[in-house]
Each structure stands twice: as C-alpha cells, then as structure tokens.
C-alpha cells in the first residue's frame, strides 16, 4: 500500500471510532471500573472481538464489490432492507437523543455553563451538529471527527497513565481475581446488557463505513483498495478498544467501591460526580483533561450518529423507490440526507423535551437506548453475516472458517443473552 493513497483512504474507520467512543466508553466502561474494578475487562475485550466480524462487513463488502452494504442487503434478501429501515427509525432517534443528552450534561461542568439547563445544552449540541453537517457535508464531518478522536484518545491516555503512576484509591488489584459484589449474576444483567449493547457500538453500525467510503472516495478522488479499506477500519476499531481500556482504568483507579451511586440522581449530578471523582484522585488539573476528553467523546458520537442514521435512511429510500443506488451521490441522495438530518434533529429535540417533562434520568434514558441496541443485535448480525458470505462477494473476499466460526459464536452469544435478559426483565428469572 502506497502511503499517499493510504492516507486518502483513512476516514470511515475513524468516523466509526468517533461514533463508538461515547456512552459505552464514558458511562458504561467508567461505571464498570467503578463498580467492579477490572473484573469486566475480559468481557469488554470479548464483546469487542465478537462484534469485530460483523462491524467489518460494510467495509469489506463495499471494497470487494463496489456496492453499498445496503444495496447488498436488498439484493440478498428483499426483507433485509425494510427490516433495517424499521429498526433504524426507532433506534436512531433514541440513540441521537441519548448521546446528545450526555453531551449536554457534560457541558454543565464548563465554567460559565454550570447553572444552565442540561436539556437546553443538549438541544444546542444537536443544532450545532446539524448545522455542521448541513453546511459542511462529509468533508466537515471527516475533518472534525479526526480531530475529536485524536483529542479524546490523547487526553484519556494522559489521564490513564497519570493514574497508573499515581496509584489507585483502593485495593483494585484484587478485582482481577474476585469482586464483592460479583458482576456475574442475573441481577446485574440490567447493567451488563447495556454495556454490551454499545460496546464498542451497535451492530447496525456495520452499514455506516460502507456509505462513508463512497463520500470519502468522492472527496479524495481515490477509491480505497480492499487492503486500504480494512487498514482504515482496523485502525479505527483499535482506537475504540484502547480507549475502552483507558476509561475502565480511569473508573477503577478513581472510583472503585463507589460505582453503585454513579448513575443515581439527576443527570447533572452524574456529570458533576464524574469530574469530581477524577479531580479528587488526580488533582484539580485533571478537570482540564477530563472535561474536554469526555465532551469530545460525546460530541463526536452525536455528530457521527446524526450523520449516519439520516445517511442510511436516505440511501434506503433511494433503493426502495428505485431512484438511485443509495451510494450518497450528490443530487437526490444529498437532498434526502439533508431532510432526514432535520427530521432526526427535530424528533430528538422532542424526545429530550418529553424526557425532561417525564423526569427521566440519565441512566434510564441512555441505558434504554443501549439495551435496545443489544436486543436488535441478532437481527443485524445475521444480515451482515449472510450477505458477506453470499454469492454477491467474490470468493476470495468472503469470510474464511475462522471468521465464520466467530460470526456463529457471536450470533449465539447475542441470542442467549437476549433471551436471558427478557426472562429476567419480564418474567423475574434470577430476581432475589
């Protein structure tokens, strides 16, 4: 791979990282460290491994065939595209509202914004994100996301390393062997399922890099080869794994033994407790690291989700009506994208207003979206696995025995844990 063409190909994988490093990392990973120390590190690594072949499908399929994964879904099975559209319309609104809500909460830690309404700040984040996308298009998203991902990776890395040097607040080393209470109970499924739902991101994200690849190629006038596209994906995916470990280390080293109360109370109290615990363990200077790192994580997730869901739905609309191939080409597709950005923004604002009037807390709001993403994972995992191994893909680019085996294991994993969650949540299985 030539370095010049490789640089032109890097983008969609970084955007995927920007979408992933949000609620799952900042809230779930940090809280996992606070409640259970390092006991859940292996689960976090396992779920990243399990989702890897599914999330990689969009990149691999488009690089090998020149088609978007959505077009692949349509050609493989006529039911796939409507199913993806239906679930995306529901989960997209919930996800965009949830991540913008957390971004708004974090802004209440910024001097001068302390007394502001977090819901108003969340709406402000949505409006700014929408304007960037409508005025700057893919190019603005690409540039901004690279900056934010680099910033949050650097800052969380600095914080994690400084804590490793300083040492933990409690006996967190023992959590590698055993924790009290143990995370491995049915009663903790209400935490573990959301953690896995967005770790590193929902399986439906498999479509997003596929669509971004067309925009990136149009922006750079270079179409990525399969090797270049997969390097870009692996780079972004690697960043999500590393930052997840950073955040769980931050939670374990600063809050171990206090995690049960992290998500209790109002959203503002969560944001304040998060920063307070870091500064108490690291010193007042940590606020200048943690606040921008945390906000960068959530803002990058907000803007990429506000791009990706409308982009996907606009593409599906083009495919289902036969107007175009849904590859984000200028013209009708761009107009559909802009319309869906506005629709998602307005619906997310309505969701925030309803959440405020209903007194819905940060835990219920965000964890509800995370849980929905996990329960829909088997559907999207099957669609991705079935399409990449179909006759639409040249034999040399289909998954081999190892990746196929990992896909089947992942699908079984999603199904078993989804059934366990349903049995626990609706039928009281495992309730004390």
Secondary structure, DSSP 8 states (H G I E B T S, - for coil): --HHHHHHHTTHHHHHHHHHSSIIIIIIIHHHHHHHTTTTHHHHHHHHHHHHHHHTHHHHHHHHHSS-HHHHHHHH-HHHHHHHHHHHHHHHHHHHHHHHHHHHHHHTTSTT-TTS-HHHHHHHHHHHHHHHHHHHHHHHHHHHHHHHHHHHHHHHHHHHHHHHHH--SS-GGGGGT--SS-S-SGGGHHHHHHHHHTSS--GGGHHHHHHHHHHHHHHHT----HHHHHHHHHHHHHHHHHHHHHHHHHHHHHHTT-GGGTT-S-HHHHHHHHHHHHHHHH-GGGHHHHHHHHHHHHHHHHHHHHHHHHHHHHHHHHHHHTS---S--TTHHHHHHHHHHHHHHHHHHHHHHHHHHHT--HHHHHHHHHHHHHHTHHHHHHHHHHHHTSTTS-GGGS--HHHHHHHHHHHHHHHHHHHHHHHHHHH-TT--
